[in-house]
Amino acid sequence: MKPTYLLKKLKELSKRYARAQQIPLHEARDFVAGRLGFPHWNDVTKAHRTGWTPTQTQLSSIESLLIDTLPGNEAGRPEHGAYIEASMLEEDVQHGRLDGHEYDISVSLGDVHMCGTGWHLHVPEAPNRAPRLEIAKQIEQEAPVYDAQFQQQALKIALKHAEQVRAGIASDWPRRSTKPNKEGVVRHPISGAESNKWYCLHCDSSTTGKQIAKSLWHCPSCDASPLAIHENAGWLEDGDSGTKPLADIGIQGRPGLVVDVADTRLQLELDPEKITLLIRSALVEDASNASERLGALFADINVHDDNDVWITFDEDLWPEHKEPVSALAVAALLGIGVEQELCLRDLPFAWPGLGEHTLSTVEYTEMMLNAYANQRAGKSVE
């Protein structure tokens, strides 16, 4: 390996470490120099000019900085955009054990999800949003996550994972996106626009370049994603009240853990739409030919405030004395009453009786089309 390549490798690793940790490049290079046994980075370059080269062991120790900082093995992937492309889809689920209890941890669109039996810990990508722990109430006495110490241990693991995700994203972005210049100007990581003041499309707040870079381009006010952050508020019209500047304070870090205890079992909430769907499906099941099937689909089903049902059939499509047995059985299971009536309505097709001779919609359609085609000009339709 050429000596110049090894020095370039050190420079590349220190640059990616600076982006991942969102610190000045000179601090990252001095830190790397310290790991190599030099007081400052300048001493590294001086030693290199006199023939010194890092050993493979030293290079591996520097690479371990990134391995510990970034998700997966990002240290060996210097291509721009490598982490962001990989993180657009959910990563492979990792498995672990905490105090003897198994858990899974994964990343989806920048959010960290840590799950065990009866609990789910969610750490959002936005560094200003609180992590949230959801616990199933139905296993209240069994879930280990009810223990405060277990919660803190799980949170520590999830936050570490979230910091790795954040470092991976920052390492892919241009340096100016996470490090403002002396005038506070930063570069948008997606659009490439540069400004020292930024506006949120969601909440109309304005932030400084330092604020938006510190919050990883999520709105410090409403946590909107980088896609909602713009260098001007062109969407505001003359009559609007304008943007709301945020206090010029640094991002204080994530809020504390929010714990939600709830019954997570699926519950059926009946509403008119769901009741209508079930009753109509049962009516179709009750139909014994194509005409009655059309009658089931054409019927008016009205759900009252008390969830009782009123069904209005067309008398040309549904026999007068035919009981909708399946629909009544479904209503009984749901605990609701059913009222029925017949009426005459404007039908979509002529000759509704044609459908009484077949179960096939295809055959009924063919008979209906032939009947229409056989009509002569001036002949009345009976």
C-alpha positions in Angstrom: 0.0 0.0 0.0 1.5 3.4 -1.0 2.2 5.8 1.9 0.2 8.6 0.2 -2.8 6.3 0.1 -2.6 5.5 3.8 -2.5 9.3 4.6 -5.5 9.9 2.3 -7.3 7.0 4.1 -6.7 8.7 7.5 -8.0 12.0 6.1 -11.1 10.4 4.7 -11.8 8.6 8.0 -11.3 11.7 10.0 -13.6 13.7 7.7 -16.4 11.1 8.0 -15.9 11.0 11.8 -16.3 14.8 11.8 -19.5 14.7 9.8 -20.9 11.8 11.9 -20.1 13.6 15.2 -21.0 17.0 13.8 -17.8 18.6 15.1 -15.2 20.8 13.3 -12.8 18.9 11.0 -9.7 20.1 12.9 -11.1 18.6 16.1 -11.8 15.3 14.4 -8.3 15.2 12.9 -6.7 16.1 16.2 -8.7 13.3 17.8 -7.5 10.8 15.2 -3.9 12.1 15.8 -4.3 11.4 19.5 -5.4 7.8 18.7 -2.2 7.4 16.7 0.0 8.8 19.5 0.5 12.3 18.2 -0.4 15.5 20.0 -1.9 17.2 16.9 -2.8 16.5 13.2 0.1 18.7 12.1 2.5 16.3 13.8 1.0 13.4 11.7 1.7 15.2 8.4 5.2 16.2 9.6 6.0 12.6 10.5 4.5 11.4 7.2 6.9 13.7 5.3 9.8 12.1 7.1 8.7 8.5 6.1 6.3 7.5 8.9 3.2 5.5 7.8 0.4 4.1 9.9 0.3 0.4 10.5 -2.7 -1.7 9.6 -3.4 -2.0 13.3 -3.5 1.7 13.7 -5.8 2.1 10.6 -8.1 -0.6 12.1 -8.3 1.3 15.4 -9.4 4.5 13.5 -11.9 2.6 11.5 -13.4 1.2 14.7 -14.3 4.8 15.6 -16.7 4.9 12.7 -17.9 1.3 13.3 -18.9 2.3 16.8 -20.5 5.5 15.6 -22.3 4.5 12.5 -25.0 1.9 11.8 -23.7 -1.3 10.4 -20.2 -1.3 8.8 -20.4 2.1 7.3 -16.7 2.8 7.9 -15.7 0.9 4.8 -18.2 2.7 2.5 -17.0 6.2 1.8 -19.3 6.7 -1.2 -21.6 9.7 -0.8 -25.1 8.9 0.0 -24.4 5.2 0.9 -26.2 5.3 4.3 -29.2 7.3 3.2 -29.9 5.0 0.3 -29.7 1.9 2.5 -31.9 3.4 5.2 -34.9 4.3 2.9 -36.2 0.8 3.4 -36.3 -1.0 6.7 -33.0 -2.6 7.7 -32.7 -6.2 8.8 -34.1 -6.8 12.3 -31.4 -7.3 14.9 -32.0 -9.6 17.9 -30.8 -9.2 21.5 -31.5 -10.1 25.1 -31.9 -7.8 28.0 -32.1 -9.2 31.5 -32.9 -12.6 30.0 -35.7 -11.2 27.8 -35.5 -11.2 24.0 -36.1 -8.1 21.9 -35.9 -7.1 18.3 -34.5 -3.7 17.1 -34.8 -2.3 13.6 -34.7 1.0 11.7 -37.4 2.3 9.4 -37.1 5.6 7.6 -34.7 6.9 10.3 -36.9 5.8 13.2 -35.7 3.2 15.7 -38.1 0.5 16.8 -37.3 -1.8 19.7 -39.9 -4.5 20.5 -40.3 -7.2 23.1 -43.2 -9.3 24.3 -46.0 -6.8 25.0 -44.0 -3.6 24.5 -42.7 -1.3 21.8 -40.1 1.4 22.2 -40.1 4.0 19.4 -37.3 6.6 19.0 -38.1 9.1 16.2 -35.4 10.3 13.8 -36.1 13.9 14.8 -33.7 14.7 17.7 -36.3 17.0 19.3 -39.0 14.4 19.7 -39.5 12.3 22.8 -39.0 8.5 22.7 -42.3 6.7 23.4 -42.8 3.3 25.1 -46.0 1.5 24.5 -46.9 -1.3 26.9 -49.8 -3.8 26.5 -52.1 -3.5 29.5 -53.4 -7.0 29.1 -50.0 -8.4 30.2 -49.4 -5.8 32.9 -48.2 -8.3 35.4 -45.9 -10.1 33.0 -44.1 -7.5 31.0 -40.6 -6.9 32.3 -40.6 -3.4 30.8 -42.8 -2.2 33.7 -39.7 -2.2 35.8 -38.1 1.3 35.8 -34.6 -0.1 35.5 -35.5 -2.3 32.6 -37.0 0.7 30.9 -33.8 2.8 31.3 -31.7 -0.1 30.0 -33.9 -0.5 26.9 -34.0 3.2 26.3 -30.2 3.4 26.5 -29.9 0.7 23.8 -32.5 2.4 21.6 -31.0 5.9 22.0 -27.5 4.5 21.1 -29.0 3.0 18.0 -30.7 6.3 17.2 -27.4 8.2 17.5 -25.8 5.7 15.1 -28.6 6.4 12.6 -28.2 10.1 13.1 -24.4 9.9 12.6 -24.9 7.8 9.4 -27.2 10.4 7.9 -24.9 13.3 8.9 -21.9 11.5 7.4 -23.6 11.3 4.0 -24.6 15.0 4.0 -22.4 17.8 2.7 -20.2 19.2 5.5 -21.9 22.6 5.3 -25.2 21.0 6.1 -24.2 20.3 9.7 -21.5 23.0 10.2 -22.6 26.6 9.7 -19.9 29.1 8.6 -19.0 32.3 10.5 -22.2 34.0 9.1 -24.4 31.1 10.2 -25.0 30.0 6.6 -25.8 26.3 6.1 -26.5 24.2 3.0 -29.8 22.3 2.7 -28.8 18.6 2.5 -31.4 17.9 -0.2 -32.0 21.0 -2.3 -28.5 22.4 -1.9 -29.8 25.9 -1.2 -27.7 28.0 1.3 -29.0 30.5 3.8 -28.6 31.6 7.4 -32.4 31.6 8.0 -34.8 28.8 7.3 -38.6 28.4 7.2 -40.9 25.5 8.0 -43.7 24.8 5.5 -45.8 23.0 8.2 -45.8 25.6 11.1 -44.5 28.8 9.4 -41.8 29.1 12.0 -38.4 30.5 11.1 -35.1 29.2 12.5 -31.4 30.2 12.3 -28.9 28.1 10.3 -27.3 27.0 13.6 -30.6 25.8 15.0 -31.7 23.9 11.9 -28.3 22.2 11.5 -28.2 21.2 15.2 -31.7 19.6 14.9 -30.5 17.6 11.9 -32.8 19.6 9.6 -36.0 18.8 11.5 -38.1 21.8 12.5 -37.3 22.6 16.1 -40.9 23.7 16.6 -43.0 20.9 15.0 -40.4 18.3 14.1 -41.2 18.4 10.4 -38.8 16.6 8.1 -36.0 18.2 6.0 -38.4 18.2 3.0 -40.5 20.9 4.8 -37.6 23.2 5.4 -37.0 26.0 2.8 -34.8 29.0 2.5 -37.8 31.4 2.0 -41.5 31.4 2.8 -42.8 31.8 -0.7 -46.1 30.0 0.2 -47.2 32.9 2.4 -49.5 35.5 0.8 -49.8 39.2 1.6 -52.8 38.6 3.9 -51.0 36.0 6.0 -49.6 36.8 9.4 -46.0 35.9 8.5 -43.5 33.5 10.0 -42.9 33.0 13.8 -39.2 33.3 14.8 -38.1 30.8 17.3 -36.1 31.9 20.3 -32.4 31.8 19.5 -31.5 29.0 21.8 -29.7 25.7 21.2 -31.5 22.4 20.9 -31.7 21.0 24.3 -31.8 17.3 23.3 -34.5 14.7 23.4 -37.3 15.1 26.0 -37.8 12.4 28.6 -39.3 9.0 27.9 -43.1 9.0 27.5 -44.8 5.7 28.7 -48.2 4.7 27.4 -50.1 1.8 28.9 -53.1 0.6 26.8 -55.0 -2.4 25.8 -53.4 -3.2 22.4 -55.8 -6.0 21.5 -57.8 -5.3 18.3 -61.3 -4.2 18.9 -64.2 -4.0 16.5 -65.8 -0.5 16.5 -69.1 -0.7 14.5 -70.0 2.3 12.5 -72.6 2.7 9.7 -70.0 2.0 7.0 -68.9 -1.3 8.5 -72.4 -2.4 9.3 -73.6 -1.6 5.7 -70.7 -3.6 4.3 -71.5 -6.7 6.3 -75.2 -6.5 5.6 -74.8 -6.0 1.9 -72.3 -8.9 1.7 -74.9 -11.1 3.4 -77.6 -10.0 1.0 -75.4 -11.0 -1.9 -75.0 -14.4 -0.2 -78.8 -14.6 0.1 -79.3 -14.0 -3.7 -80.2 -17.2 -5.7 -79.9 -15.7 -9.2 -78.3 -12.8 -11.0 -81.4 -10.6 -10.7 -81.5 -11.0 -6.9 -77.8 -10.4 -6.7 -78.4 -7.1 -8.5 -81.2 -6.4 -6.1 -78.8 -7.0 -3.1 -76.2 -4.5 -4.6 -78.9 -2.0 -5.6 -80.7 -2.0 -2.2 -80.7 1.0 0.0 -79.2 0.2 3.5 -79.7 2.9 6.1 -78.1 2.6 9.5 -79.9 4.5 12.3 -78.3 6.2 15.3 -78.9 3.1 17.4 -77.2 1.0 14.7 -80.5 -0.6 13.7 -80.8 -1.2 9.9 -83.5 -0.3 7.4 -83.2 -2.1 4.0 -85.2 -0.9 1.0 -85.4 -3.4 -1.9 -86.6 -2.8 -5.4 -89.6 -5.1 -6.0 -88.5 -5.9 -9.6 -85.2 -7.2 -8.3 -86.0 -8.8 -5.0 -89.0 -11.2 -4.5 -91.7 -9.9 -2.2 -91.7 -12.8 0.2 -88.0 -13.7 0.1 -86.4 -13.4 3.6 -82.7 -12.3 3.6 -81.7 -15.1 5.9 -78.0 -14.5 6.0 -78.4 -10.7 6.4 -80.8 -11.3 9.4 -78.3 -13.8 10.9 -75.5 -11.2 10.6 -77.7 -8.6 12.2 -78.5 -11.0 15.1 -74.8 -11.6 15.7 -74.2 -7.8 15.7 -77.1 -7.3 18.1 -79.0 -5.0 15.8 -82.5 -4.9 14.4 -83.6 -5.0 10.7 -86.6 -3.5 9.0 -87.4 -4.2 5.4 -89.6 -2.6 2.7 -90.2 -2.9 -1.1 -90.5 0.0 -3.5 -90.3 0.8 -7.2 -87.1 2.6 -8.4 -85.5 3.5 -11.7 -83.5 0.5 -12.6 -80.1 0.6 -14.3 -81.2 -2.0 -16.9 -84.4 -3.0 -18.6 -86.0 -6.5 -18.3 -84.9 -7.3 -14.7 -86.6 -10.7 -15.0 -83.9 -11.9 -17.4 -81.6 -12.4 -14.4 -84.0 -14.8 -12.8 -83.0 -17.5 -15.3 -79.2 -17.6 -14.5 -76.7 -17.4 -11.7 -74.0 -16.1 -14.1 -73.5 -12.3 -14.5 -71.8 -13.0 -17.8 -74.8 -14.9 -19.1 -77.2 -12.3 -17.8 -75.1 -9.5 -19.5 -75.2 -11.4 -22.8 -79.0 -11.9 -22.6 -79.5 -8.2 -21.7 -77.3 -7.0 -24.6 -79.1 -9.3 -27.0 -82.5 -7.9 -25.8 -81.3 -4.3 -26.4 -79.9 -5.2 -29.8 -83.2 -6.8 -30.9 -85.1 -3.5 -30.4 -86.3 -1.9 -33.7 -86.7 1.8 -34.1 -90.1 2.9 -33.1 -91.0 -0.4 -31.3 -92.1 0.2 -27.7 -90.2 -1.6 -24.9 -92.4 -3.9 -22.8 
